[in-house]
Amino acid sequence: MEENLVKVKEFGNPIEANLTRSRFEAEGIWVFIAGEHLYNKEGHIAEPLVLMVRKSDYAKAVGLLMEIEKEIRRYDEARSPRCPFCMSTDIYIRRVHPLLFIITFILFLVVFTGLNLPYDILPLNQREIILIFFSLMSVLTLIIIFYPKDYVCRKCLNVFRTPVPPQNVDSD
């Protein structure tokens, strides 16, 4: 029987493998998952799971697998936020404006290189200056933490605050 089986795909995740098996069986394709019950001593799968079908069902299985992967890509793309300018889903989040980061870093260096002096020996006006720098540092740190995030589109390089919301794909 084993010489009639052909490998269709390897999985590193047993849930994915079993979902694929369920879909294949619903289409009338007999499926065997090799290595499904092999775990190492940490409880992880010891080797990739191999989805196998009969030679006679191989063409149908490959076609169905391509259809499944196409559905997954379509679903993921529909759930992704989009650029409002070019509608691309290839966007990333820029949390801190680079200029704000540079200013905070410079203040950080100024404050901590100025603290090498013993604080008690400093004249009163230098103590106040250091205190002002500490205050500015803490305010800038809070600004960085609560600074609104920007989205940047990798395709058109536009920066925007609110992406186009994902589509509702559950109503299909």
DAWOLIN-V34149 format. One record per residue. N is the residue number from 0. RES is the residue in one letter. SS is DSSP state (A for helix, B for strand, O for the rest). D_FIRST is the distance of its C-alpha to the first C-alpha in Angstrom with 1 decimal. Layout:
N	RES	SS	D_FIRST
N	RES	SS	D_FIRST
This chain:
0	M	O	0.0
1	E	A	3.8
2	E	A	5.5
3	N	A	5.5
4	L	B	7.1
5	V	B	10.8
6	K	B	13.6
7	V	B	16.4
8	K	B	18.9
9	E	B	20.0
10	F	B	22.2
11	G	O	24.9
12	N	O	25.6
13	P	A	23.5
14	I	A	25.7
15	E	A	25.0
16	A	A	21.2
17	N	A	21.4
18	L	A	23.9
19	T	A	21.7
20	R	A	18.8
21	S	A	21.4
22	R	A	22.5
23	F	A	19.1
24	E	A	18.4
25	A	A	22.0
26	E	O	21.2
27	G	O	18.3
28	I	O	15.5
29	W	O	12.6
30	V	B	12.7
31	F	B	11.4
32	I	B	14.2
33	A	B	13.6
34	G	O	16.8
35	E	O	18.3
36	H	O	19.9
37	L	O	21.0
38	Y	B	24.8
39	N	O	27.5
40	K	O	30.7
41	E	O	32.5
42	G	O	30.0
43	H	O	28.6
44	I	B	25.0
45	A	O	24.4
46	E	O	22.4
47	P	O	21.4
48	L	B	18.9
49	V	B	16.1
50	L	B	15.2
51	M	B	11.8
52	V	B	11.0
53	R	B	9.0
54	K	A	10.6
55	S	A	12.6
56	D	A	14.1
57	Y	A	15.0
58	A	A	18.6
59	K	A	19.3
60	A	A	18.1
61	V	A	20.3
62	G	A	23.1
63	L	A	22.9
64	L	A	22.8
65	M	A	25.9
66	E	A	27.6
67	I	A	27.0
68	E	A	28.5
69	K	A	31.4
70	E	A	32.2
71	I	A	32.3
72	R	A	34.6
73	R	A	36.8
74	Y	A	37.0
75	D	A	37.9
76	E	A	40.5
77	A	A	42.1
78	R	A	42.5
79	S	O	44.2
80	P	O	48.0
81	R	B	49.5
82	C	O	52.5
83	P	O	55.4
84	F	O	56.5
85	C	O	53.4
86	M	O	50.8
87	S	O	48.4
88	T	O	46.1
89	D	O	46.4
90	I	B	49.1
91	Y	B	49.9
92	I	B	52.4
93	R	B	55.5
94	R	O	57.0
95	V	O	60.1
96	H	O	62.4
97	P	A	62.7
98	L	A	66.5
99	L	A	66.6
100	F	A	64.4
101	I	A	66.7
102	I	A	69.8
103	T	A	68.4
104	F	A	67.4
105	I	A	70.9
106	L	A	72.5
107	F	A	70.3
108	L	A	71.4
109	V	A	75.1
110	V	A	75.1
111	F	A	73.4
112	T	A	75.3
113	G	A	78.5
114	L	O	77.7
115	N	O	78.2
116	L	O	81.9
117	P	O	83.1
118	Y	O	83.4
119	D	O	86.7
120	I	O	88.5
121	L	O	87.7
122	P	O	90.5
123	L	A	90.1
124	N	A	89.3
125	Q	A	86.4
126	R	A	85.0
127	E	A	85.2
128	I	A	83.4
129	I	A	80.5
130	L	A	80.4
131	I	A	80.2
132	F	A	77.4
133	F	A	75.5
134	S	A	76.1
135	L	A	74.9
136	M	A	71.8
137	S	A	70.9
138	V	A	71.6
139	L	A	69.5
140	T	A	66.6
141	L	A	66.8
142	I	A	66.8
143	I	A	63.7
144	I	A	61.9
145	F	A	62.8
146	Y	O	63.0
147	P	O	61.1
148	K	O	57.9
149	D	B	57.7
150	Y	B	54.8
151	V	B	54.5
152	C	B	52.5
153	R	O	50.9
154	K	O	51.1
155	C	O	54.7
156	L	O	56.0
157	N	O	58.0
158	V	B	58.7
159	F	B	58.8
160	R	O	59.0
161	T	O	57.0
162	P	O	53.8
163	V	B	52.8
164	P	O	50.9
165	P	O	47.2
166	Q	O	46.3
167	N	O	45.1
168	V	O	41.5
169	D	O	40.9
170	S	O	42.8
171	D	O	40.3
